[in-house]
Amino acid sequence: MNHSTHTEHAMQDCIQACSHCHQVCLQTAMNHCLETGGKHVEAEHFRLMMSCAEICQTSANFQLSNSSFHRRLCQLCAEICEACAADCEKVGGMDECVVACRECAVSCRQMAGVQHN
């Protein structure tokens, strides 16, 4: 009983982290990056930010619907978030996005591993 409560709490945290990361990536890409231009709108960087926003929203949705695939999706989401964080750090001026991506990656890795404990 206690384990399931812990799992539910971890899932709520992960849903929150995914939703926050989706929001931050989308807002940053569509506002900051588009307005700043230059390397902020280079195809690879911009595509990664949009992919990150999309996978975070999808990951949250899978968890909310208690999909049996959510742990596998969380694993992929963590990888994309880590790549996005590294790329945003490299481009610069997107600290909020870097932090949101890293926090989401940590939460998703925890969620992905819950089943195996």
C-alpha positions in Angstrom: 0.0 0.0 0.0 2.8 2.4 1.0 4.7 1.6 -2.2 1.7 2.5 -4.4 1.3 5.8 -2.5 5.0 6.6 -3.1 4.6 5.7 -6.8 1.5 7.9 -7.1 3.4 10.8 -5.5 6.4 10.3 -7.8 4.0 10.2 -10.8 2.4 13.5 -9.7 5.8 15.1 -9.4 6.8 13.8 -12.8 3.5 15.0 -14.4 4.2 18.4 -12.9 7.8 18.5 -14.1 6.8 17.4 -17.7 4.0 20.0 -17.8 6.3 22.7 -16.6 9.0 21.7 -19.1 6.5 21.6 -22.0 5.4 25.1 -21.1 8.9 26.6 -20.7 10.2 25.0 -23.9 7.3 26.1 -26.0 7.2 29.6 -24.6 11.0 30.0 -25.0 11.1 28.6 -28.5 8.1 30.6 -29.8 9.0 33.9 -28.1 12.6 34.2 -27.0 14.1 32.2 -29.8 12.0 33.5 -32.7 12.5 37.1 -31.5 16.3 36.7 -30.9 17.0 34.9 -34.2 20.4 33.8 -35.3 21.6 30.6 -33.7 18.3 30.5 -31.7 16.3 29.7 -34.8 18.8 27.3 -36.5 16.8 24.2 -37.6 18.5 21.7 -35.3 18.2 23.7 -32.1 14.6 24.9 -32.8 13.5 21.4 -33.8 15.0 20.0 -30.6 13.1 22.5 -28.5 9.8 21.8 -30.2 10.4 18.0 -29.9 11.2 18.5 -26.2 8.0 20.4 -25.6 6.0 17.8 -27.5 7.5 14.7 -25.7 7.0 16.4 -22.3 3.3 17.0 -23.0 2.9 13.5 -24.3 4.7 12.0 -21.3 2.4 13.9 -19.0 -0.6 12.7 -20.9 0.5 9.1 -20.8 1.0 9.3 -17.1 -2.4 11.0 -16.5 -4.1 8.2 -18.5 -2.1 5.6 -16.6 -0.9 4.1 -19.9 1.1 0.9 -19.6 3.7 2.5 -21.9 4.4 5.6 -19.7 7.6 4.3 -18.2 9.2 3.7 -21.6 8.0 7.1 -22.8 9.5 8.7 -19.6 12.9 7.1 -20.5 12.8 8.7 -24.0 11.5 12.0 -22.6 14.5 12.1 -20.2 16.9 11.6 -23.1 15.3 14.4 -25.1 15.2 16.7 -22.1 18.9 16.1 -21.5 19.8 16.8 -25.1 17.6 20.0 -25.1 19.2 21.2 -21.8 22.7 20.8 -23.2 21.8 22.5 -26.5 20.0 25.4 -24.8 23.1 25.8 -22.5 25.4 25.8 -25.6 23.3 28.4 -27.4 23.0 30.5 -24.2 20.5 32.9 -22.6 17.9 30.2 -21.8 18.7 29.3 -18.2 15.0 28.8 -17.3 14.7 26.2 -20.1 17.9 24.4 -19.1 16.7 24.1 -15.5 13.2 22.9 -16.5 14.7 20.3 -18.9 17.2 19.0 -16.3 14.5 18.8 -13.6 12.2 17.0 -16.0 14.9 14.5 -17.0 15.7 13.6 -13.4 12.0 13.1 -12.6 11.4 11.1 -15.8 14.4 8.8 -15.1 13.0 8.1 -11.6 9.6 7.3 -13.1 11.1 5.1 -15.8 12.9 3.1 -13.1 10.0 2.7 -10.6 8.9 -0.6 -12.2 12.3 -2.2 -11.8 12.7 -1.5 -8.0 
